[in-house]
């Protein structure tokens, strides 16, 4: 297993180095093309000084523009087109003697000033003879360093003139382009060649690594199938969680149906396992918040792909443990609930072990995704969704996933949720859920405050807990509801059922949170409808799939005024309330019977 794990990270390292080499290669090609263009422009560059006065005391000044810096050693001021001057570099001494006789003791000064009139460079003007004469095609009178890009003033002053037979001349300022000037270009070409060879070599190594890993996975799959075991890893990110009653129910019913599941969880949850709950082995002894370094996470600000890579690096030990479990149990399939860390590790482990992988999506994991859904669903064999809204959101992001999508609601064991024939008198309203933004509890509290101001009943029982508990309790106090709201905290499912039976109605003021998080189909909505408890709810997420004006009081927009109107409507129309209660029970019996739905889940896990 460690060899397989090592090969994964070796492949990742090779890929990263190959990508780096490819980026450097592209940059070097661009640099080589730039240098070649600059040098070509430099060879063609000619700044002409017409009719330079060569008499003693003569002076000349003009504007000079350097369009781009050239990596040349120097610039030359060259006298062109003088009759009787023949350049012959074969005998330098004789040539210099002849030129001095022809041109006389020409002397002067060449100055370059910037736009502010400050001196940038000064050079002596005089006869110069050397190999540059052949390249320049004239007589070199002055040598200047290569100037940076910019605008300058060129000044020429003559101290000692040439003979009167040549009263003036035409000069050119040009670059001295020799072989050494091309050295940076040759170096750039060499780097292009080196990084091309490196990228090709790394690509070959990576392909070999992938083929080797594929053969290894195929061998492991063949061995697993040959042993004849039929285990299925059923993976949860955390267990037990008090709010995920539907997953505990599905797992228990699947095990009761004889599906050969091996339940695993990555981390411990926020609750204690109760009698009758399925037994799930937890891989990490520390909860997710304590599994890392303890520093404030900044991953939410990163791109989803980078978050996935960092999560794989951070949880590589868990990934190895998961692969060990797969091999030890000879599992042929792994199923992960929620498109979160569990699904990320499960998809990678399945690929490395050569087994199939499936995924169950719900709400937040799609609407406010943490990892790229395309990455998680790349090799998925099927996807289950417990509401159409989440399924539609996934198909919108990955259209090709539609044939693999299965809509299976989380149902109820209906005998455990009998329909109440008689409604209690003067009963309180009920709220059940985690204290988080999408649940909309502050809106409900504001509506109750308005009921209290109008002198109407506004008693509320709140079941649940969460990160915003202190904030919500403080809001209740500030609204004057201290004696009207009863906070019960987290309750077992049986006690939640008791609270439902004593409630006038259940309020589910769900909204879409700022990060896109929204409801699927809350368990408590289905439980209340099965029990004959009127439901007032916002229709965010998947709630509209079960709650209609025929089965409850759905709210298109969740505001204190809308909640107030719905509560008053159900109180003022007892016949309509009775009709909707019974239609709600029929709706649950038709489409949310857990015993029928579990057969559909069971069939998906057949080999």
Buried (B, 14 or more C-beta within 10 A) or exposed (E): BEEBBEBBEBBBEBBEBBEBBBEBBEEBBEBBEEBBEBBEEBBEBEBEBEEBBBEEEBEBEBEBEBEEEBBBBBBBBBBBEBEEBEEEEEEEEEBBEBBEEBBBEBBBBBBBBBEEEEEBBEBEBBBBBEEBBEBBEBBBBBBBEBBEEEEBBBBBBBBEBBEEEBEBBBBBBBBBBBEEBBEBBEBBBEBBEBBBEBBEEBBEBBEEBBEEBEEBBEEBBEEBBEEEEBBBBBBBBBBBBBBBBBBBBBBBBBBEBEBBBBBBBBBBBEBEBEEEBBEBEBBBEEBBEEBEEEEEEEBEEEEBEEBBBEBBEBBBEBBBBBBBBBBEBBBBBBBBBBBBBBBBBBBBBBBBBBBBBBBBBBBBBBBBBBBBBEBBBEEBBBBBBBBBBBBBBBBEBBEEBEEBBBBBBBBBBBEEBEBBEEBEEEBBBBBBBBBBBBBBBBBBBBBBBBBBEEEEBBBBBBBBBBEBBEEBBEBBEEBEBEEBBEBBEBBEBEEBBEBBBEBBBBBBBBBBBEEEBBBBBBBBBBBBBBBBBBBBBBBBBBBBBBBBEEBBBBBEEBBBEBBBBBBEBBBEEEEEBEEBBEBBBEBBBEBBBBEEBBEEBBEBBEE
